[in-house]
């Protein structure tokens, strides 16, 4: 069945190619030299792209990269803006935005419209297999002329993070303003890529937080002066996560948001170079920076206190970044003993760590005291390895005179 499907795909690609030819002579020549395999058919498409100018080659490479590597499918409008961004751009250049017809022409049988017409997608799963295989030892597609089209999500994440951050920092957003859902349509009009850039730049950046260029861009966004670009992003990002239009964020510093995204290098920069020590224990509407570091990008916890979200895949995937952020905040002097971490909840650092089953061992090693909130969480937790490990980890240095009898 698979072989028959691939044969049908090969025939469809040849028909697409033949339909693009204009003369009988071209048709006869093409029919006498049809590529024998799908991969060689895709190579022929790239040969045609390589025979064009550099801008077209770059367009095709970017389209394929964004379609394959985006964390959620992009609408055609989002994709058109995404592929127009260059590192170092300071504004959205409307004249640099390609059109859908041009993309479909040059990508030929590699890309197609979705049935609903809202998106562009790979025309067949073999396109991804072909692009992944370019340059591999086991592939016949090792020619240097094709290597620029090789796609690997892990290799592209850093570039897509930089491009998304670049977009958020555009001058286009410096003078704009919005405070609620009613005004958002006006704010976002013409900036289709804003949603994706806001919600996914830091996911693309997850494994590249120490990259110098990425750090430079992040420092501009997280400057403690809270530029309009930061205010727009933080407001929109919080709104999309929580569904709350009018969350009070004026008392939340850029350190709170850097901690939420486990940007430990930005936290260090804010404390050591920008003098934001006073923000370390600042109790904002979304909690203290320590609370933000514990909850990560699930800041909805701060609005609802819903512990059921603790097992979310996002939270589990970035334990190292969250751990480094927590360790830095504690080393920088964040209060961890009997300190209220959120205005609407009674969480203390140790009770939160135990409930999350995350970094409580670090707190105990640092001599953090067991408090009533933590004791209550342990008491009502079913007996388990986690409870036993926690109890065994508690030493005399973790027990105040009042707590020892309990």
Secondary structure, DSSP 8 states (H G I E B T S, - for coil): -HHHHHHHHHHHHHHHHHHT--SHHHHHHHHTT--SSHHHHHHHHHHHHHTS-HHHHHHHHHHHHHHHH-SS---HHHHHHHTT--TT--S--GGG---HHHHHHHHGGGEEE-TTSS-EEESSHHHHHHHHHTT-TT-S---TTTGGG---HHHHHHHHHHHHHHHHT-GGGTS----SHHHHHHHHTT-TTHHHHHHHHHHHTTT-TT-HHHHHHHHHHT-TT--HHHHHHHHHHHHHHH--TT---TT--HHHHHHHTT-HHHHHHHHHTS--GGGTT--BTTB-HHHHHHHTT-THHHHH--GGGGG-HHHHHTHHHHHHHHHHHHHHT---SS---BTTB---HHHHHHHHTSSHHHHHHTT----HHHHHHHHTS-S-HHHHHHHHH--GGG--HHHHT-
